[in-house]
Amino acid sequence: MPQAPRSVGRSDWGVFLTESLRSFTTTASVLPSSKHLASAMLRPIDFERARAIVELGAGTGAVTLELLQRMRPDARLYALDINARFIRFLCETVSDPRLVPLVGTAEDLGEILRQQGVRKADAIISSLGLTTMQDQQRERILSEMRKCLVPGGVVSQFQYWHSRGGPRWLRVLGLRGFPEEEFLRQYFHRISTDHVLRNFPPATVYSCRFATATGL
Ligand SMILES: C[S@@+](CC[C@H](N)C(=O)[O-])C[C@H]1O[C@@H](n2cnc3c(N)ncnc32)[C@H](O)[C@@H]1O
């Protein structure tokens, strides 16, 4: 049976906020995701079948914990973050043999999974702030995601509403917009959206799949 994960408490918020102040561009938010956003991210995943799941940008574990609660007992969660402090926090606070915490960048996803003996993932859950990345970096990451996904697998990615190009006063504050859905369509044939109001800030979840020879 899956082990009971820790609950996300205020200490998670403290660690998250500290890292956000250290590097907002990489952390891309000031607060961890809400349970509502995490649930929306996981809705498209077939947990009955998924055995290898990848999480990109695990942070303090807001989505990680929800994943562990839904995963099969024999599944593995490869939780990657570029920030070693977040991964250390996960190691110290989550005790679940299915969790494989990894420090690294999503740009190297294929090689990182290969080192773990994994060829393809059944699902990839990404909380990465694609909006604040350079074109070359996000293109590399999306190519890696697509390469590492099994045919018929799903990529779940979210974007905050204000990053979609929002009102002019947000742009005055230096918050750039980015046409994320359009960008994702270059890599995936089928994208469905889910809007989550109960998160700070509100966000849209993109569930992405690419067509295979069998049309799945
Ligand atoms: C918006 S936070 C999401 C954290 C957590 N999943 C949540 O929902 O609360 C984005 C996370 O992506 C991580 N990150 C940013 N760039 C990354 C990269 N190139 N590779 C892996 N992780 C990255 C950050 O360190 C941060 O933990």
The ligand as an SDF file (V2000), in Angstrom:
LIG
                    3D

 27 29  0  0  0  0  0  0  0  0999 V2000
    6.4650   27.3080  -10.0490 C   0  0  0  0  0  0  0  0  0  0  0  0
    7.6500   26.3170   -9.1450 S   0  0  0  0  0  0  0  0  0  0  0  0
    6.6380   24.8850   -8.8710 C   0  0  0  0  0  0  0  0  0  0  0  0
    7.0060   24.0970   -7.6250 C   0  0  0  0  0  0  0  0  0  0  0  0
    6.0250   23.0120   -7.2290 C   0  0  0  0  0  0  0  0  0  0  0  0
    5.8960   21.9840   -8.2410 N   0  0  0  0  0  0  0  0  0  0  0  0
    4.6550   23.5760   -6.9580 C   0  0  0  0  0  0  0  0  0  0  0  0
    3.7860   23.4060   -7.8230 O   0  0  0  0  0  0  0  0  0  0  0  0
    4.4660   24.1880   -5.8980 O   0  0  0  0  0  0  0  0  0  0  0  0
    8.8000   25.8430  -10.4430 C   0  0  0  0  0  0  0  0  0  0  0  0
    9.8940   24.8820  -10.0140 C   0  0  0  0  0  0  0  0  0  0  0  0
   10.6780   24.5430  -11.1580 O   0  0  0  0  0  0  0  0  0  0  0  0
   12.0500   24.4790  -10.7850 C   0  0  0  0  0  0  0  0  0  0  0  0
   12.8490   24.6920  -12.0220 N   0  0  0  0  0  0  0  0  0  0  0  0
   13.0300   25.8310  -12.7090 C   0  0  0  0  0  0  0  0  0  0  0  0
   13.7670   25.6150  -13.8160 N   0  0  0  0  0  0  0  0  0  0  0  0
   14.0520   24.2880  -13.8430 C   0  0  0  0  0  0  0  0  0  0  0  0
   14.7710   23.4400  -14.7570 C   0  0  0  0  0  0  0  0  0  0  0  0
   15.3500   23.9200  -15.8630 N   0  0  0  0  0  0  0  0  0  0  0  0
   14.8390   22.1110  -14.4840 N   0  0  0  0  0  0  0  0  0  0  0  0
   14.2490   21.5960  -13.3710 C   0  0  0  0  0  0  0  0  0  0  0  0
   13.5730   22.3540  -12.4610 N   0  0  0  0  0  0  0  0  0  0  0  0
   13.4730   23.6860  -12.6970 C   0  0  0  0  0  0  0  0  0  0  0  0
   12.1960   25.5750   -9.7340 C   0  0  0  0  0  0  0  0  0  0  0  0
   13.3360   25.3930   -8.9330 O   0  0  0  0  0  0  0  0  0  0  0  0
   10.8700   25.4390   -8.9790 C   0  0  0  0  0  0  0  0  0  0  0  0
   10.9830   24.5040   -7.9420 O   0  0  0  0  0  0  0  0  0  0  0  0
  1  2  1  0
  2  3  1  0
  2 10  1  0
  3  4  1  0
  4  5  1  0
  5  6  1  0
  5  7  1  0
  7  8  2  0
  7  9  1  0
 10 11  1  0
 11 12  1  0
 11 26  1  0
 12 13  1  0
 13 14  1  0
 13 24  1  0
 14 15  1  0
 14 23  1  0
 15 16  2  0
 16 17  1  0
 17 18  1  0
 17 23  2  0
 18 19  1  0
 18 20  2  0
 20 21  1  0
 21 22  2  0
 22 23  1  0
 24 25  1  0
 24 26  1  0
 26 27  1  0
M  CHG  2   2   1   9  -1
M  END
$$$$
